[in-house]
């Protein structure tokens, strides 16, 4: 009886193969629109295989039926080929005829092979494009709460390298599987009809070669997944360094980052080396099996030939046929290895495609423009269990009101904005905009009503004009310039050599932090929203510029509701109302003067900042 480990191994192998079949079925589903093209590739493959096997049959017929002394012993196939070429005597007198037919048949086989490669490439490229489109669509709609848990480098790896791996398998290995089977099965009837002993000698090791390939499939599949994950970590490392290169240089961390990269690179190299060691053992052993198979044909064929049981042409055909089908069968090991890699890639792709996406209720409708009134009731949210960020927040913001939100870091200010934008879904409570529950408004429509300048504004590597008009593509230049003037960035843009056509670079790297914030504010103002949100959006601008921007926003008072989050309390003084958010709750509300004069967190924060200003500016610091 086998051991428990053997039984478990067998079950695991069976489970793996079953899962691979499921993955391949899913892959076949992705090719639904290209199955006709792929079928043409398979049909061309069959035609090419049949034509290729006609090539050695012609020399066999000529050697045994035309040049040989025992034409009565030739096979029916050889007899038909000789008759097809004009008969024994005609071919004997015109030996160039078989050469011409060989050239014609080989040429037709080449045309069929070209068709197979072209159609398989077309089908695989189309399928890969569809996979990329689906991945991009899924990534754009993944719930942000789940997206925050993803590693950007690994996600990039899945959307690029894994798709390329899948495409390579579809364009080459998938068809090669069919080629191996066709090249093996097509000559079998002819071989058995010619001589069953030579046929057995030609195929007796094939089951062993296939079992050996399947055995290595299980081994390389696990290593492929580890290697893919290591490559994802390496990509993530590079991505982080490219994005954070200024921080690395500022803190003189180049040596640390180089060592960190070397560690990731060494892990990847070690797994790559391990994979190639497995391949080296596989190819050496499979070569041995294939040479044994060919040796069997030569030895048994020579014995049968010497004993007069087969003809010279028949021996030639068997030797040629074994050489033709043995290589594709031997390549099954490589094909199955690529299959293992492809199933890993498909699995990693499907993990992304299975992630939950943002959805709207079936009855969600886009309402007319609202007055910007916000009502929040008993709002609860936590990023992780037993760690609530918001603990029953209640807040009313009147239409057109400017409300400032202040509080310590981690108090839930930015989380409140994320819930308003429906980046996250609350664990409990409701948010209403213009009297409607935000969950009854499609996300796209909701976010079109709310313009948010977040803590770290992101600019695309495009012109300043394109970045500003991202929120309102239909806006004309006059409207755009009015927004940039209110955001106090118009003059800075005019000083650039290319003006509004200046390309800001990736993530807006060619602009200062304050300029990026002001471009983002202009972008939000151009949207002309129901609700304007400034989430610490003035932290990188000087006091004079801050006051200019706030004056411009105040001049728009009544056009939209405004929420301002800031740590610099001077930014909040002119708000209609200030809300203090601490430990996930609203602890204070009122005007600046009311909160400054009342005991509480706001007063303590004001005194700390006022004292700091006084120490920096002299005896005239403080509240006027």
Rosetta blueprint (number, residue, H / E / L):
1 X L
2 X L
3 X L
4 X H
5 X H
6 X H
7 X H
8 X H
9 X H
10 X H
11 X H
12 X H
13 X H
14 X H
15 X H
16 X H
17 X H
18 X H
19 X H
20 X H
21 X H
22 X H
23 X H
24 X H
25 X H
26 X H
27 X H
28 X H
29 X H
30 X H
31 X L
32 X H
33 X H
34 X H
35 X H
36 X H
37 X H
38 X H
39 X H
40 X H
41 X H
42 X H
43 X H
44 X H
45 X H
46 X H
47 X H
48 X H
49 X H
50 X H
51 X H
52 X H
53 X H
54 X H
55 X H
56 X H
57 X H
58 X H
59 X H
60 X H
61 X H
62 X H
63 X H
64 X H
65 X H
66 X H
67 X H
68 X L
69 X L
70 X L
71 X H
72 X H
73 X H
74 X L
75 X L
76 X H
77 X H
78 X H
79 X H
80 X H
81 X H
82 X H
83 X H
84 X H
85 X L
86 X L
87 X L
88 X H
89 X H
90 X H
91 X H
92 X H
93 X H
94 X L
95 X L
96 X H
97 X H
98 X H
99 X H
100 X H
101 X H
102 X H
103 X H
104 X H
105 X H
106 X H
107 X H
108 X H
109 X H
110 X H
111 X H
112 X H
113 X H
114 X H
115 X H
116 X H
117 X H
118 X H
119 X H
120 X H
121 X H
122 X H
123 X H
124 X H
125 X H
126 X H
127 X H
128 X H
129 X H
130 X H
131 X H
132 X H
133 X H
134 X H
135 X H
136 X H
137 X H
138 X H
139 X H
140 X H
141 X H
142 X E
143 X L
144 X H
145 X H
146 X H
147 X H
148 X L
149 X L
150 X L
151 X L
152 X H
153 X H
154 X H
155 X H
156 X H
157 X H
158 X H
159 X H
160 X L
161 X H
162 X H
163 X H
164 X H
165 X H
166 X H
167 X H
168 X H
169 X H
170 X H
171 X H
172 X H
173 X H
174 X H
175 X H
176 X H
177 X H
178 X H
179 X H
180 X H
181 X H
182 X H
183 X H
184 X H
185 X H
186 X L
187 X L
188 X H
189 X H
190 X H
191 X H
192 X H
193 X H
194 X H
195 X L
196 X H
197 X H
198 X H
199 X H
200 X H
201 X H
202 X H
203 X H
204 X L
205 X L
206 X H
207 X H
208 X H
209 X H
210 X H
211 X H
212 X H
213 X H
214 X H
215 X H
216 X H
217 X H
218 X H
219 X H
220 X H
221 X H
222 X H
223 X H
224 X H
225 X H
226 X H
227 X H
228 X H
229 X H
230 X H
231 X H
232 X H
233 X H
234 X H
235 X H
236 X H
237 X H
238 X H
239 X H
240 X H
241 X H
242 X H
243 X H
244 X L
245 X H
246 X H
247 X H
248 X H
249 X H
250 X H
251 X L
252 X L
253 X L
254 X H
255 X H
256 X H
257 X H
258 X H
259 X H
260 X H
261 X H
262 X H
263 X H
264 X H
265 X H
266 X H
267 X H
268 X H
269 X H
270 X H
271 X H
272 X H
273 X H
274 X H
275 X H
276 X H
277 X H
278 X H
279 X H
280 X H
281 X H
282 X H
283 X H
284 X H
285 X H
286 X H
287 X H
288 X H
289 X H
290 X H
291 X H
292 X H
293 X H
294 X H
295 X H
296 X H
297 X H
298 X H
299 X H
300 X H
301 X H
302 X H
303 X H
304 X H
305 X H
306 X H
307 X L
308 X L
309 X L
310 X L
311 X L
312 X H
313 X H
314 X H
315 X H
316 X H
317 X H
318 X H
319 X H
320 X H
321 X H
322 X H
323 X H
324 X H
325 X H
326 X H
327 X H
328 X H
329 X H
330 X H
331 X L
332 X H
333 X H
334 X H
335 X H
336 X H
337 X H
338 X H
339 X H
340 X H
341 X H
342 X H
343 X H
344 X H
345 X H
346 X H
347 X H
348 X H
349 X H
350 X H
351 X H
352 X H
353 X H
354 X L
355 X L
356 X L
357 X E
358 X L
359 X L
360 X L
361 X L
362 X L
363 X L
364 X L
365 X L
366 X L
367 X L
368 X L
369 X L
370 X L
371 X L
372 X L
373 X L
374 X E
375 X E
376 X E
377 X E
378 X E
379 X E
380 X E
381 X E
382 X E
383 X E
384 X E
385 X L
386 X L
387 X E
388 X E
389 X E
390 X E
391 X E
392 X E
393 X E
394 X E
395 X E
396 X E
397 X E
398 X L
399 X L
400 X L
401 X L
402 X E
403 X E
404 X E
405 X E
406 X E
407 X L
408 X L
409 X L
410 X L
411 X L
412 X L
413 X H
414 X H
415 X H
416 X H
417 X H
418 X H
419 X H
420 X H
421 X L
422 X L
423 X L
424 X L
425 X L
426 X L
427 X L
428 X E
429 X E
430 X E
431 X E
432 X E
433 X E
434 X L
435 X L
436 X E
437 X E
438 X H
439 X H
440 X H
441 X L
442 X L
443 X H
444 X H
445 X H
446 X H
447 X H
448 X H
449 X H
450 X E
451 X E
452 X E
453 X E
454 X L
455 X L
456 X L
457 X L
458 X L
459 X L
460 X L
461 X L
462 X L
463 X E
464 X H
465 X H
466 X H
467 X H
468 X H
469 X L
470 X L
471 X L
472 X L
473 X L
474 X L
475 X L
476 X L
477 X H
478 X H
479 X H
480 X H
481 X H
482 X H
483 X H
484 X H
485 X H
486 X H
487 X L
488 X L
489 X L
490 X H
491 X H
492 X H
493 X H
494 X H
495 X H
496 X L
497 X L
498 X L
499 X H
500 X H
501 X H
502 X L
503 X E
504 X L
505 X L
506 X H
507 X H
508 X H
509 X L
510 X L
511 X L
512 X L
513 X H
514 X H
515 X H
516 X H
517 X H
518 X H
519 X H
520 X H
521 X H
522 X H
523 X H
524 X H
525 X H
526 X H
527 X H
528 X L
529 X L
530 X L
531 X E
532 X E
533 X E
534 X E
535 X E
536 X L
537 X L
538 X L
539 X L
540 X L
541 X L
542 X L
543 X H
544 X H
545 X H
546 X H
547 X H
548 X H
549 X H
550 X H
551 X H
552 X H
553 X H
554 X H
555 X H
556 X L
557 X E
558 X L
559 X L
560 X E
561 X E
562 X E
563 X E
564 X E
565 X E
566 X L
567 X L
568 X L
569 X H
570 X H
571 X H
572 X L
573 X L
574 X L
575 X L
576 X L
577 X E
578 X E
579 X E
580 X E
581 X E
582 X E
583 X L
584 X L
585 X E
586 X E
587 X E
588 X E
589 X E
590 X E
591 X L
592 X H
593 X H
594 X H
595 X H
596 X H
597 X H
598 X L
599 X L
600 X L
601 X H
602 X H
603 X H
604 X H
605 X H
606 X H
607 X H
608 X H
609 X H
610 X H
611 X H
612 X H
613 X H
614 X H
615 X H
616 X H
617 X H
618 X L
619 X L
620 X L
621 X L
622 X L
623 X L
624 X L
